């Protein structure tokens, strides 16, 4: 009904698109970004957009996020000193983020340091909430995989290549030279794909075994992605901030700093 006001889970609708009731402690740049993304997400009723809208709502309104924004905007020597940020964002790394085009406009009226800090915080917000857009039914996205899982795929690909090589020889024996050459092209590509799947000890998304301590492979992948993003943007793993962001994003409260530390050992 036009003119009606509805409050629900921190959400208000006033005769138009749904709006979030964003707390005053949320940075202005983040609040504006959250409102825009949420209004667009709720217009799409099919999955994964409802999950995405819910992720935006949590990161924009959950009380635990207060400590995240306080930490990211903490000033050396205290707010009244006018010093640099304790966790100053790296402008060069902010600019190369895939999300930069969506945050470049933020805080243009601010000084350079304030603008870059707002942009970095906005990129982090987009990375965390954007995880909800992955379709977990498919083998894509930032999820962890075990070495055993990869080795099984490698063996299957190599066996397929060997069988195809045998078929190519049969085609060649019967005079189908072109078909044999095509099959051998598939053999070469299949073996190359098998080699590319070899587990890399430096890859944080490749784990030795499954662990349900931090949820499933998608949850664990999100924690690693948040940690990697913090390291790229601010030059630090920021384990406490990562644990809070992970708990809010996943609607949990059991991911601790030590839990995060155990999952990101391979990150430099």
Secondary structure, DSSP 8 states (H G I E B T S, - for coil): -TT-EEEETTEEEESSSEEE---TTS-HHHHHHHHHHHHHHTT--STTHHHHHHHHHHHHH-TTHHHHHHHHT-BTT-GGGT--BTT---HHHHHTSTTGGGTTTTTTTS-HHHHHHHHHHHHHHHHHHHGGGS-TTSS-SS--EEHHHHHHHHHHHHHHHHHHHHHHHHHHHTT-HHHHHHHHHHHHHHHHHHHHTS--TT-TTEESS---TT-SHHHHHHHHHHHHHHHHHHSS--HHHHHHHHHHHHT-S---HHHHHHH-TT--
